[in-house]
């Protein structure tokens, strides 16, 4: 069913989606650079420039937009999509991003967006508007992604410790200061590949509903892809320093070797999830990897209280953004 929507409202909603994408990069910059900054390998501005570059380079690596397809067609029933649902979803996600950024809480932009879609869709048509298969897959990876990050981060730390058991700490530090540049770039690539596609999915969903794209299309218009990757890259360039401090220092103290292992474990998880078309949280993933690296050294190296507070933020992300989205959906009916 094609909705009637003015070109001005359509343009406004696309701009709002790109604003969310920019904030996604801004909010999640910490995920890609916190470890490389906190270990002193790169200065903050150099790190964000590198992360932003590889966020955009992901456009040439992840050709199959599987995550965009999941968000655009596999979370809520396409027949309920209209300008009010999209407005509500984006406002819910943007609110939660701003709230958690202000308090320096590493939360998921991805799950805020999914929560926003759920809240707005349910406000309009009830729970029957939800696509169970896609949502359950996304919800399951709230747990699976950090667990995979934890496992891969721990394994990387144990492997590196075994391989370099006879090396001096100074030599190990020298090697991994260089290798951490590679791991940070890989994580930024995975971040761009997974997260930019979520906004692509939102805009694609809107264009299909408005009749500017066909539901049978395997790819959205090229301008959508380029604009979303550009927006998230500029957001990353702007940076979110409040969250960098939490991610890089408060969970556990990292050295270059630990930063390399955490980023590599996280990157493996992101590449795997993107290949499966699952929108995962890069925040959850890198947090799990950092905790894995810390606990592989000794359990007391992890500040479990800080990690616990972060987990509570994860639990509240979807319901909080869904509630705000439902309210915004109602407001949208009166202002649009």
N, C-alpha and C positions, 0 to 999 in steps of 0.2 A: 504494500500500500504506500503510495506516494503522498507525503504531507505537503500542505500549502505553507510555504515559508518565504518571506520576502528576502531579496538578495542582501539587504542591509542586516537583517537578523542573522542570516547565514554567515555573512562576513564577520559579524560580532562574535558569534559562537566559535568560528575558526580561530579568530584572534585570541579568544579566551582559552581555547585548547592549546594554542602555541604559548600562551602565558604560563599555563600549567606545565608545559614541556620545559620552558625556561626555568621555572621553579624546581622542577624535578632535577635538572642538572645542577642548579644552585644548591638545593637541599642535599643531593647525593654526591656532591663533589668530594665530601669527606670520605666516602666509601673507597674511592679510587686513590686518594692522595694522603689520607691520614697517616698511614704507616710510613710512607716514603718521606713525609715531612717530619714526623715525630722521631724517626731514626737519624735525622740530620743529613740524609743523602741528598736531598734537594731543598732549595729555598721554596717557600710557599708559592710565590708567583710563577716560578719556573715549573713547579709541579702541576699547578692548575692549567698552565698553558699546554703542557704535555698531555694531560688528561683530556682537555678539550679537543686537542688535535686528534687523539685516538678515538674519542667519542664519534667524531665525524668520519674518520677512516672506516669505521664499522659499516658504513653504507656500502662499501665495496667488498666487504667480507660476507655479510649476512644477506645474501640475495633472496633467499626464501623467507618471506615475511610471515612466518608461522605464528609468531606471537601476536602480530597485528590481526591476523585472521581469528585467533582465539578471542581477543578483546572485542573485535568488531562484529563477530558473528556467533561466538560461542559462550557468552556470559548471560545475556538477556535476549528475550525474544525480539527479533528485528521489527516485528509488527507494532511494538509498543513505542518504538523510538519516535520522538518528535523533538522540537526545539526546547520544550520545557524539561524533558528528561535529560537531555544533554546539558542544559544549563544547570540543573540541579546537581548532576554528577560532578561537573567541573567545579562548581562552587564548594561542594562537600570536600573534594580532594584538595583544593587550594586552601581552604580554611585549615584543614588538618596539617598540611605542610607548613603553613605559617605558624601555627600554634606550637608544633614540635620543634621547628627551627628556633623560635624565640627562646624556648626553654632548653635548647641544646640537646634534645632527645633524638637519638638516631631511630627514626621510624621509616615505614615503607611508603614511598610515593605511589608505588604500584598498587598496594592493597588499599590505600586511600582512594585511588581511582576506582578500583573494583567495588569498594564499599559505597562510593558515590553512585555508581551505576545501579547497584542493588537497591539503595535507599530510594532513588528517584523512580525506578521501575516499579517497586512495590507500592510506593505512594500513589502511582497512577493506576496500576492494574492488579495489585496483590501479588502473592507469591507465585502465582501461575505464570508470571512474566519471566521467571528465572529459568535459565538453562542449567539443569542440575549437573550434567556431566562436566561442563567447562568450569563451573564454580567449585565443584568438589575437587577437581584437579588443582585449581589455584589455591584453595584452602589447605589441601593436603601439603602443598609445598611451603606453607608457612612454617611447618615443622620440618619437612624433608630438606629444604634448602639450607638452613643453618646446620642441620645435622650433617649433611654432605660436606659443607664448608668445614665443620669441626673435624670430620674424619679425614678429609684430604689435607687440611692444615696440619693435623697431628702426624699423619703419615709422612708428609714432606719434611716435617721437623725431625722425625725419627730417622728418616733416610739420610738427611743431611748430616745429622749428628754422627751416624755410623760411618758415612763416607769420609768425613773430615775429623775423625776421632784422633788422628795423630798430628793434625795441623795446629799451629799456634793460634790463639785468639786473634792476634793482630793480622795474621794471614787470612783467616776466615773473614774477618771484618772487611779487609781490603777487597776480597773476591765478591762478597755479597753486596757491597756498596755499588758495584757495577751491575751485578745480576738483578738487583732490586729495580733498576731502571727498566729491565725487560719485563719483570713480573708486574710492575705498576702499569706499563703500557698494555700488557695483556688483559689486566683487569679492567682498564678503561675501555678497551675494545669490547669486552664482554658487557660492560655497563651500557655503552652506546647501543650495542646490538639488541639488547633485551628491552631497555627502557624507552628508547625513542620509538620503538614499534608500538608501544601502548597508546601513545598519542596518535600515531598513524591510524591505529584501529578505531579510535574515537572519531576522528575526522572522516574516515572512510565510512563508518557507520552512519554519520550525519549526511554525507553525500548520497549514500544509497537511499536513505529515507526521503531525501529531498528530490530524488530522481536524477541526480547528476552523475550517478555511477550505478552499475548493475550488480545485483547480489551474486550473480554468477561469475563476475570478474575475479580473476586470480590475483590481480595486483591493483592497488589504488593508483590514481594519477601520479605521475612522476613528481609534480610540484609538491604534492603532499609529503612524499618521502624526503625530498631535499629540505623542505622547510622545517620538518620535525627534527631531522638530524642537526640542522643548523641551530635551531632554538635550544636544544639540549646542550649543544657544544658551547654556546654563548653563556648559558646558565652555569655550566661547569667553570667556565673562565671567570665568572663573577665570584664564585666560591661561597662556601658556607662555613665560616671559621668557628662558630660556636660548636658545631658538631665535630669538626676536626679534632678539637681538644678531647672530647669524650671518647671518640673512636681510637685516637692514637695514643693516649696517655692514661685515661682513667680505668680502662678495663684491665690492661696489663702493660708493663714496661716492655717495649720492643727494641731489639737491636736489629741491624740490617739483615742478619740471617733469619730472624723471626719474621721481619716484614716481608722478605722474599717468600717464605713458606706460606704465610697467610694469604698473600696476594695470588700466589700460584694455585693454592687450594681453592680459593674463591673463584678464580678465573676458570678453572676446570668445571666447577659447578655451574657457572653462568653459561659456558659454551654448551654443556650438556642440556641444560634446561631450555635454552633457545632453540636447539636442534629439535627438541620435542614439542616446541610451540607453547611452552608454559610460561606465563608472566610471573616471574619470581621477584622477590625483594633483594636488590643488591645490598641493602643495609643488613638484612637478616643474614645473608650469605657471608659477608666479610666479618660480621660480628662473630658468627659461629667459627670462622677460620681463625680469627684472633684468639678466641677462647681456646680453641684446639691447640694452637701453638703454645699458648701460655701453660695449659695443663699438661702438655707433653714434656715440659721442663719440670714443673712441679705444681701440684694442685693449688698450693698457697700463692702461686704467682698471679693467679686470677683474682681480681676483686669481685667476688661473686655477688655482693650487694649491688654494685653498679650494674652488673650483667642482669641481675634480677629485675631491676627497675626498667631496663630496656625491654625485657620480655613483657612486662606489664603494658608498656606502650604498644607493643605488637598486638597484644590481645585486644586492646581497645580501639585499634586503628579502624577496622572495618565497621564495627557498630557506631563509632563516633562520627565517621565521615558519612555513613549511611543516614544517620539522624539529621545531620546538617543538610545533606542532599535532599531529603524529604521536605524539610522546611523551605529550602531554596526552590524546590519544584513548585510548592504552593505559592511562594512569592512571585516566581516567574510568570505564573498565570495572571498576575495582577499588574505586571510592569512591561510585559512583552506583547 
